[in-house]
Amino acid sequence: MTSSPAPAPRLSDLARLRRVRDRIDREYAQPLDVEALARDAHMSAGHLSRQFRLAYGESPYSYLMTRRIERAMALLRIGELSVTEVCFEVGCSSLGTFSTRFSELVGMPPSVYRREAAGAGFEPYPALAPCVAKRVTRPIRNREAPVADRT
């Protein structure tokens, strides 16, 4: 018995998925969960997760955490808040989960990132426009960040 590939999302589902993704982008610091997102999109949580992954290549939760880590990276580069304050500012409720996910996506713990960003005026690409720098410094998804060599 072979499994057939998942059907492509319908146009109406794609519009709903886009609204869910836009909401995550806007409200990343708020407590969001898949059930609430699905309820607001008039879908079941399972259907939303399957269709979101099919359309965007990752689960809604993974997408949300990536948005949170992106914002955390910007706040850590500014250097005015502690790692714990940044964790709560971006909507994470667990410092451990935040640190683990940050390390997976960025390749180093948030405390190391903050220290390196604060040293020697880290804006990594000062000559680039902010929108381009944001794209270049975007965290890597799916645990693909290279492990930093600290020797």
Legacy VTK file of the C-alpha trace (Angstrom):
# vtk DataFile Version 3.0
C-alpha trace
ASCII
DATASET POLYDATA
POINTS 151 float
0.000 0.000 0.000
1.459 3.339 -1.019
0.458 6.628 0.456
-0.668 9.297 -1.915
0.831 12.781 -1.657
-1.143 15.316 0.328
-3.487 17.372 -1.838
-2.448 20.946 -2.503
-4.233 23.567 -0.403
-7.366 25.024 -1.959
-7.476 28.701 -2.824
-9.803 29.458 0.095
-7.424 27.641 2.456
-4.466 29.601 1.058
-6.225 32.876 1.848
-6.882 31.681 5.402
-3.284 30.490 5.759
-2.027 33.870 4.612
-4.182 35.559 7.254
-2.812 33.176 9.904
0.762 33.902 8.816
0.080 37.653 8.810
-1.390 37.391 12.312
1.687 35.540 13.536
3.891 38.241 11.999
1.881 40.986 13.741
1.202 39.331 17.096
4.341 37.205 17.613
4.800 38.624 21.148
1.271 37.637 22.200
0.377 34.203 23.565
-0.559 32.343 20.370
-1.327 28.670 20.024
-2.317 26.558 17.055
-5.808 25.888 18.433
-6.609 29.612 18.703
-5.130 30.342 15.277
-7.125 27.472 13.775
-10.354 28.541 15.487
-9.996 32.078 14.112
-9.298 30.678 10.635
-12.345 28.377 10.860
-10.198 25.252 10.532
-9.324 22.389 12.806
-5.889 22.548 14.421
-4.769 19.443 12.548
-5.949 20.759 9.197
-4.301 24.136 9.815
-0.998 22.494 10.746
-1.005 20.185 7.722
-1.977 22.905 5.246
0.403 25.488 6.756
3.299 23.036 6.483
2.325 22.211 2.904
2.114 25.893 1.939
5.082 27.305 3.904
7.342 24.334 4.600
7.073 24.436 8.393
4.509 24.193 11.142
2.715 27.278 12.497
4.585 26.891 15.805
7.954 26.736 14.055
7.072 29.822 12.021
6.032 31.665 15.201
9.273 30.759 16.974
11.322 31.912 13.979
9.582 35.311 14.083
10.262 35.536 17.821
13.930 34.658 17.386
14.301 37.235 14.590
12.974 39.939 16.896
15.117 38.660 19.771
18.219 38.928 17.584
17.428 42.581 16.887
16.832 43.328 20.581
20.037 41.545 21.587
22.020 43.551 19.026
20.695 46.765 20.573
21.945 45.479 23.927
19.644 47.422 26.248
17.818 44.359 27.645
19.064 41.230 29.367
18.529 37.844 27.708
15.699 37.103 30.142
13.994 40.417 29.387
14.335 39.767 25.644
12.847 36.294 26.111
9.695 37.697 27.685
9.580 40.739 25.376
9.255 38.502 22.290
6.482 36.396 23.816
8.324 33.346 25.117
7.310 32.138 28.555
10.220 29.759 29.127
13.824 30.938 29.127
14.998 27.365 28.559
12.833 26.839 25.478
13.816 30.270 24.169
17.546 29.587 24.622
17.318 26.141 23.053
15.393 27.356 20.014
17.653 30.407 19.662
20.730 28.156 19.666
19.160 25.830 17.086
18.328 28.669 14.701
21.271 31.008 15.205
24.055 28.547 16.050
24.968 30.067 19.418
23.197 30.753 22.716
21.518 34.149 23.118
24.010 35.240 25.789
26.933 34.618 23.423
25.105 36.352 20.570
24.416 39.362 22.805
28.038 39.532 23.976
29.404 39.299 20.427
26.839 41.793 19.149
27.748 44.276 21.890
31.491 43.977 21.252
32.984 46.274 18.624
29.671 47.649 17.349
28.421 44.425 15.820
26.021 45.718 13.238
27.212 42.966 10.902
26.446 44.786 7.686
26.509 48.522 8.516
26.676 49.623 4.872
23.492 47.723 3.947
19.975 49.080 4.160
18.126 47.768 7.247
15.713 45.717 5.124
18.627 43.962 3.401
20.525 43.464 6.674
17.392 41.891 8.189
17.232 39.404 5.325
20.940 38.540 5.615
20.807 38.078 9.401
17.552 36.083 9.374
17.806 32.941 11.523
18.134 29.626 9.753
15.227 27.219 10.100
15.129 23.481 10.664
18.225 23.235 12.856
20.548 24.109 10.007
22.654 26.688 11.832
26.349 25.848 11.745
27.900 25.178 15.103
30.204 28.080 15.970
33.826 27.109 16.473
34.904 28.618 19.777
38.561 27.584 19.764
LINES 1 152
151 0 1 2 3 4 5 6 7 8 9 10 11 12 13 14 15 16 17 18 19 20 21 22 23 24 25 26 27 28 29 30 31 32 33 34 35 36 37 38 39 40 41 42 43 44 45 46 47 48 49 50 51 52 53 54 55 56 57 58 59 60 61 62 63 64 65 66 67 68 69 70 71 72 73 74 75 76 77 78 79 80 81 82 83 84 85 86 87 88 89 90 91 92 93 94 95 96 97 98 99 100 101 102 103 104 105 106 107 108 109 110 111 112 113 114 115 116 117 118 119 120 121 122 123 124 125 126 127 128 129 130 131 132 133 134 135 136 137 138 139 140 141 142 143 144 145 146 147 148 149 150
